[in-house]
Amino acid sequence: MELAAVAEGLAAIPGRRRVHVHSDSAYIVNCFREGWWERWERTGWKNSQKQPVANRDLWERLLAETRRHDVVWHKVRGHSGDPLNERADALAREAIQTL
């Protein structure tokens, strides 16, 4: 769901903008900071173990959205008092209750 959340957030921003994405997902932040996605594209979407990258469809959607913007990635610690991270968790919990 974190992949979809970032993609949806970026998709909601019109035009091309400089966007700061703060996430407690090391998987997402490291993918972009360390360029994992570049290797995945070069190798036909295979990971370092030569297995298909999980959730390729979501990663491709997120890549398309990141290419529309100038994205700066920020890793935050989850459940450590970061106000925006705590707010995102609260909103997610509230949304689950409505289902």
C-alpha positions, 0 to 999 in steps of 0.5 A: 500500500505504501507504493500506491500511496506515494504514486497517488500522492504524486499523481494528485500534484498538477504539472511538474513540481519539486516534491519532497516525499517523506516516508518511513519505508526504507524500501521505497526511499532506498530504491530511489536514492540508490537507483535500484529501479535503474538496475531493474529496468536494465535487467528486465525487472529482475532483482539482485537474486534474478527473481521478478521484482515484486509489485512491478505494476506498482513500481512502474506506476510510481516511476511514471509519477516520479518522472513527472516531478523533481522528487527529493526523498526523505527517510523518516523513522516510523512511530518515532514522533515525526508529526507528519508520519504520525498523522499519516498513520492516524489517517490510515487507521481511520480509513481502515475503520470506515471499511 
